Amino acid sequence: MGKKTSIYIWQITALEFTEKVWIEGTVIHGDYKQRKVHATWMGHLIEVLFSYFRKPASGVRLRIRTNTEEQTVKTNRKGRFSCLLDKFMPGEMQLSHQGEILELPGGYPYYFPQNSSSLEVVSDLDDTVLHSHTASALKRIYSILFIRPRKRKAVAYTYQLMEWFKQQHIRVTYLSKSESNLFELIYAFINTQELPQGALLLSPYLKLYQLPKPKKGKDYKYNHLKTLLTQQPDKSFILIGDDTQRDMEVYTSIIRNYPGRIQKVFIRQSSFDRQRENYWQKLQATGVPAIYFKDGDKPGEAIETLTSILNRSAV
């Protein structure tokens, strides 16, 4: 019998769909340790840096057991795994490796049930919900390494939208190209700001040398959105993003390929140039109502429109 390997679950999400539950997670080599909340920037810096030196558990087999089925999955080279399972109740999932049960990480929910609302929200995180400076690699790295989660600033316009979604019990899923290394930082920010605790769909784990120029897959967001839409045919969606990466381009493609499924789009404007104007015009040409908001804009009128959309969809 082969030697047992010490691994632990770094992040896991179970997102309930109409008939299935989507499982996605990351497994790391080493022993599980209780996450720490650091009161100093130095402690924060060390903890974040350490996350880029952890070794993803590639090529390991995990057994997932629920009250309805068992399934074996294999992690990819970045320690990532995903699968679709039959529906099960929260608390009835167990993961094991070589016969040893793996502890699920704490601090943030892992199971996100579908609710009765006919609307769902899919939102980017960086420079959409929190200021991240993704347009500048140096500023982004500085924010990650030196600014603790409770000191990070939320985007005011989006924050107010999120408050409304929470009040209306509309499920929010965060689809971000932030790497899984930042899972703890992101959920600490969400908890501190009291934002909706939605599923965190993050891009694969990175090593430190990849941080300045990460390669996260051209179609990462599109493919995840495709799954969210196809697995929930009875839901309509609101998409939120920004103009620093490819959100407008991706959302335009989704609208064209899944007509009638997207009710409204919000894009945060960080700057404006010919390329952004071109993307914005293509998004507008889809015919789906879209708002290109700036910092300092107020979402009051937009929330009134969302209220009308919600009332119509409930009929």
Summary of the structure (lengths in Angstrom):
residues: 315
radius of gyration: 19.6
end to end distance: 60.3
largest distance: 64.8
contacts: 958
relative contact order: 0.14
helix: 32%
strand: 28%
